[in-house]
Amino acid sequence: MVTVDWAPYYGSEMKNNGVITVIVTSAFKRSGINANIKFVPWKRAMKEVEMGESDILMGAYYTDERNKSYFYSDPIYDINVGLVALKTLNFTHFKELKELIPYTIGVSRGWANSKAFDQADYLNKQGATNQILNVRKLFKKRLDMISISFDVFRYEVATMGSHRLNEVVFIKPPLQISPIHLITSRNNPEKESMMDAFNRGLSDIKKDGTYDAILQEYGFRK
């Protein structure tokens, strides 16, 4: 398997490579498969799987465009994705995306948000190579708001140490509650057998409580 460093969900320097890695490898193990993971930049990870250099990419959102080239597993975990702004912007909620037109919004290249947001070409969206850069730009007031997983934002602020969550607002409503999946190339002749094995294992660890126990151990369940 291949993926990108994406704390607090998974990463090369995290305990056991992170909570999602533990869930995925545990699910595969239930089906008798020992899965290994390596961490590379996102676009390289997508390309390796597309070209068959790696079997599986861990942690992809579903999009109609990706579905043309990649075969998906069952959902692994739901990611709450939305907009974050400094409180000084005095913007806390919206009903329509057009209300965001006056603002400069930081996004991460190659990452899916909601379909409507991603297709809203009338919005002023500035791309960055990773989400950490956008968090820093937000606090430096180089962006009005950023699109990001709320879990990721909280983690990055805690890691930075120089800012506090009480400086920001999580704008309502979230753009999307987005499940993450495993994906493999549709050209992979073993795509169905690999994903079936994972899906069976995932179902098993959910049924016997292992899934919730892992989330609790890593601080994702109270």
N, C-alpha and C positions, 0 to 999 in steps of 0.2 A: 504494500500500500504506500501511497504517497500523499502528502498534504503540505500545508504551509503552517508556520508557527502562528497560532491564533489563541493567545491567552485571553480568558482563563479556561478555555475549552480544551486546547491541546497545544503542545509545544515541545521542542527538543530538550529544553532545560527544566521542564516541569516534572513533578513527581510522577513516575510511571508514564511520562509523556502526556499527562493530563487526563481528566475525567472521561472525555469522549473516547479517547484511545483505549482506556480500560474497558469501557462498555463494549466497544467494537471487538477488541481482541477476546473478551470473555464470551461474546456471542459466537464468534467463529470457533472458539475452543469447544463450546458445547456441541458443535457439529464436527468435531475432530480435526479442525484446521488450525495450524499455528500461523498467525498473521504477523508480519513484521511491518514496521512503519519507518519511512524516511521523510525528512522535512526539506522542502525546496521552495523557491518563490512560486506564487500562485499560478502565473501564466505557464511556467515550466511544468508544474504539476499537471495542469490541464492538457498540455501538449504531450507529455509522456504517456498519459492514459489514452489519449486520442490515437497516438502512433503505436500503441501496444508495447511501449518500453516498460510501463508499469501496469499491473493488472487493475488496480482500484485506486480511485481518489476518495479520500475521506473528508466529509464535511462540505458538501455542495448543496446550495439551495436549488429548488426546482424552477426552471424557466422553460417556456415552450421552445425557445431557440436551442437551449442545451439538450432538450429531450430529443431533438432531431439526430444528435450525434452520440448521446450517452444513454445508457440503460441504468435505471435507478433502483435502489433498494427501498425497503420500507423506511419510514421516518425513524430517525434515531433520537432526536431531541429537538424541542421547539425553541427557537431563538426569537426574542422580542426585539424587533428592529424599529427604530424610530428616529426622531430628530431631537437634538440636544442644543440648547442655546444658553448663553449667559443671561442671568436674570436682568441685567441692565438693558437688554434688548426690549424688555416689556412685551414679550410675545409668549403666550402660554398654551394656546390651542388654535385649531383651525377646523373648518368644515369642508373646505374645498382646496385642492392643491393650488389653485390660482391665487389664493391668499398669500402664497409664498413667493410670488413674483418679485417683490421688492428686495428680496434677501439673497445674499451670496451663500450657497450651500456647499459644504465640503462633502465629497463622496470618494469612495475608494475604487480605483479602476479595476474592472473585472469582477466586482462583487455585485450581486443582485440585491435589490431592495424590494419594493413592491412593483408589480408590473406597471401600474398607473404612474408611479413616481419615475420609474426608469424611462418610460416613454414620454414623459412630460418635457419635451424639447424647449418649451417656452420658459422653463426655469433656469436660473443662473447657477449651474452646477460646475464646481471646480474639482477636477480629479486629482487624486494623490496616489502614490504607489503603495501606501499602507495607511491603516487607520490611526496609528500613533501620530503620524504627521498631522493629521486633521485635528486630533485632540490638542496638540500643541498650538496649531494655528488658531483654534477657537479661543484659547486662553490669551493669545497674543492679539486678539480682536482682528485678525486677518480674515476671518470668516464670521458670518452672522450666526450660522448654525451648521451642524454636521449630521449626516445620516450614519447611524452606527448601532450595533447591538448594545442594548443598555447594560448587559452584563460586562461586555468588553470595556465600555466607558468607565464603569465603576472600578474595574480592575486597574485600568491605566491611570486613573486619578490617584488611587491608593498607592500605586507603584511610583508615580512621580513625586508625591509627597509635598510638592510646593503649592498645591491647590486643594480645594475642598469641594465636596458635592453641593454644599449650600450656596455655592457661587452660580449654580446652573439650574435650569429647569428642563425636565423631560417633557417635551411638548406632546399634548394629547390631541387626537388619538395616536397610538403607534402607527407607523406606516404599514406594518404587517407582522403577524406572528408566523415566523417562517421555520418550518422543520428543516433540519439538515439530513442529508442522505449520504450513502456511498454511491459512487457512479463508476461505471466502466464503459469502454467503447462499445457501441452497437456492433462493431466489427469483430469483437472478441467472441470466438466460438464457444467459450465456456461461460458467457455472461449469465445465462439463466441458472446454471448449476451453482455458480459462485454466489449469486444473490439469493437463491433459494436456501442455500446452506446458512448464509448469514441471517436471513429472515426467520428461519426456524430457530436458530440459536437465540436471536433477539427476543422472540416470543417466549422461549423457555425461561430466559433470565428475568423477564418481566413477570411471568406467572409465579415463579418461586421466590420473588422478593429480592433477588440479587441486584437487579437494575436499580431499585430504590435505595438499596443499601450502599451501592457505589456512589450514587448522587449525594446521599447523606454524608458519607465519609469525606467527600471532596467539597462539602459546604454548599451544595445545590439543593438541599432539602433541609427544612428546619426540624 
